[in-house]
Amino acid sequence: MTLQDKIETLFDKTEFGSADRELYEQFKAALRQGEIRAAERDAEGNWHANTWVKKGILLGFRMGKMVEMSLPTETLQFFDKDTFPLRPMTLDDRIRIVMGGSAIRDGSYVAPGVVVVPPAYINVGAYVDEGTMVDSHALVGSCAQVGKRVHLSAAAQIGGVLEPAGALPVIIEDEVLVGGNTGVYEGTIVRERAVLATGVILTRSTPLFDIPNSRIIRSEGDKPLEVPAGAVVVQGSRAISSGFGKENGLSIYCPIIIKYRDEKTDASARLEDYLR
């Protein structure tokens, strides 16, 4: 049986023994090493959730027991499922974790060359690829997929999607710049080299106004909202056209693609290798 077959079988159980726990630890190690992941991109560029992987993560919550995670000498105390301790790491992993209180949960893949600035948090099932910077107060949610040389600026929130198991998590492709206080949620896909300006919020229900191409981009059916490659997205607003909102001159938030990346954008968004 493959690891997938074993996890699918284990998922249907309600009681677990030592052999089941050993299998789960093998599964979690495969996640940690990047051998399996919660979502993958096919040859045509389409992303698909690996339902069985997400089931395996959910299994860990069901299988785990509440334990004290903190040391007796620590003032702050932590209590969590024993299946999800902090990710074991050594200097050989070549992940730069700046002092100050970041946390990376076990069952996440963090590639060599990643920089984590405190206080940041990377949750279980997340995949963070080479050369990415996770800045202070940034979150990489459960099962979120973050590509190579991405910059997640201070307080950026990359929401994860763990439930339902078949739902696509948030995807941030290679060389995306995510501005400070930006939030990406509900399985949104941000294609390569896009720029999300400070404070942009993207969800499944958010229409995205593409000014250069005179179109409105929406999620359709089960498909998530998708930010095109190279798009530069800023905060915007649109006037309420009727009723009380119109009478009082009210507007509601909307994200706007103001342009697509050019040489000027590349210069301002260029990541400095010196920081890595």
N, C-alpha and C positions, 0 to 999 in steps of 0.2 A: 504494500500500500504506500502511496505517496503521502507526504506531509499533509497535503490538502485533504486527502481521503480520511486520514486519521483525525484531523481537526473537525471535519464535517461529522464524523461518527461521535467524537467526544462532545460535540455541541448539543447533542440530543440527550446526554446523560444528566441526571440530577444529583448523583452522588459520585464523589471522586476519591480515588486512592492515590498511593504514592507513584504508581506508574503513570497515572493521568497527569500528575503534577510534573513529572519528569518530561513527558511529552510537551506540556505547555512551556516548560523552560527551553526546550529545543526550538519551539516555534518562536518564542520571544528572542532567542539568540539570532535566529534567521532574520527577524525584523531589524535587530540592532546592527547586523552586519550588511544590511541592504540586499540580502539575497531574495527576499520577498518584500512586497510593498502593498499598501492599501489601494493604490490606483496606478495604472500604467497607460502610457501613450502607445497607440498602434502605429503601423507604418504610414497610415494616411493622416496622422496627426490628431486622431480622436482619442479622448481619454475615457477609460472604463474603470469602474470600481472593481476591485477584487473582493467579491462578497465574502468568500471563505476566510480571507485575511481579517476582515472586519469582524466576522463571527468569532474568530480566534481571540481577538482583543476583548470583545464582549464576554467571552468565556472566562477570561482572566478576572473580570470583576465578579462573576458568579462563583468562581472557584476560590477566590481569595478570602482570607480572614483578616479582620481588623486587628492591627498590632500597633504598638508604639514605635514610630520611626525615628524619634529623636533620641539623643544620648542622655544619660542621667545628668550629665554636667551642663546641659544646655538649658537656657532660660526659656526659649521658645520651644513648644512641644508640638509634635506632629503625629497624627493618627491616620493610617490609611490601610488599604488592602495590601497584604504581604506579597501579592503577585506583582506589585508595581513600585518597587523601590527606585531610588535614583539610578540612572544608567551607570554601570561600572565603566571607568575610563582610566587610562594611563597616559603618560607623555607620548608613548608610541602611537597613540591615535591621531596626533598632530592636530588636535582641535584646541584653539586658543580660547580659554575661558578666563576672562578678566576677573580679578578679585572683586567681591562685593555682594554676592548672594543670588546668583542665577541658579536655576534648577533644570535639569534635563531628565525626564522620566525614562525609565527603562522600557525597551520595546520601540524606541525611536532610532532612526538612522541619522547620524550627523557625520558628514564626510570630512576627510582631512582638508585643512585650510579654512574651515568655518571659524568665524570669530563671534563669540557671544559676549556682549557687554552687559554688565549688571544694571538693574535686576531684570533678567529676561527669563522666559519659560518656554520650554519645548515639550509638548505633551506626547503621550504614547501613540505610536503609529505614524508619527510625523516623519517626513523624509526631507532632509535639508542637504542640498548638494554642495559640491566643492566651491570654495571661494565666497560663499555667502556671508554677509554680516547681519547678525541679529542684534539690533541696537537696544539701548536701555529701555526698560518697560515694554518691550515688544513681546508679543505672544505668537507662537506657532501652535495652532490648535491640534487636537487629536486627528490623525490621519491626513492632515494638510500636506501637500506636496509642493516643495519649494525647490526651484531649479538652481543652476550654477550662476555664480556671481550676481546674485540678487542682493539688493540692499533694503533691509527692513528698517526704516528709520525709527527714531524714538517714539514709543507708545503706539506703533503700528499693531493692529490686531488682525491676525490671519486666522479666522475662525475655522475650526475643524468640524467635520460631519462624521460622527461615529454611528449614529442611528438615523434612519433604518440602515441595515447592513448593506443594502443594495444601492444606497445613495452615493453619488459622487462627492468626494470632499473638495475643499477649496484647492485650486491649482494655481500656482504662480510659476510661470515658465522662466527660462534662462534670461539673465541680464535685465530683469525688471527692477525699476526703482519705485519703491513704495514710500511715500512721504510720511512725515510725522502725523500721528493721530488719525491715520487712515484706517478704515475698517473694511475688510473683504470677507463676506459671509455666504452661507447657504449654497456651497458648491460652485461659486462663481469661478470662471476660468479667466486668468489674465495671461494673454499670449506674450511671446518673447519680445523683449526690449520695450515694452510699454512703460509709461511713466504715469504714476498716480500721484497727483499733487497733494499737498498737505490738506488733511481733513476730508478727503473724498470718502464716501460711503457707498459700497456696492453690495446689493443683495439680489436674490432671485426676482424679487418684485420691482426692482429699480429699473425704469427705462433709461437708456443711455443715449443721449442726443449727439449724433455724429455730424458736426457742422461741415467739415470738408466734403463729406459725401451726401449731405442733405438727406439723412435717414435717421430713424429711431431704432436702436437695437434693443430687443427684449428677449427674455427667456420664453421659450415656446414648449408647451407640454412638459415632458420630463427633462427637457434640455435646460441647462443653467444659463444664466447671463454670461456672455463671452465678450471680453474686451479684445479688440483686434490687435494684432502684432504692431508694435511701434506707435500705438495711440498715446497721445498726451491728454490725460483726463484731469479736469479741474472741477472745483465746486461751481455750481450754478444755481439758478432759480427760475421758475416759470410762474407767471401770474395766474391766479385763480380767475376763471373766465365767467363765473356766474355766481348769483346769490350773495350771501353774506361776505364771502371772500372777496368778490369783485367790489362790492360796495365799500369795503374797508381797505382796498388796495393791498390785499395779502398775496403772498407768493409762497410756493413750496419748494423745497430743495430738489435739485436734480443734478446728476453728474453730466458733464459736457466734454466731448472730445473736441478740443480747441484746435488741434493740428496733429500731424504725425511727425515722428522724429526726423530731425534734420541735423546738419552739422552743429548748429548752435545748441540744440538740445543735447547732442552727444557730448559736447564740450562741458556743459554744465552738469551733466549726469555721470560723467566719467568717474569710475571708481579708482581710487588711488592704491596701487599695489604696495606702496610704502606702509599702508595701514595693515597689510596682511603679512 
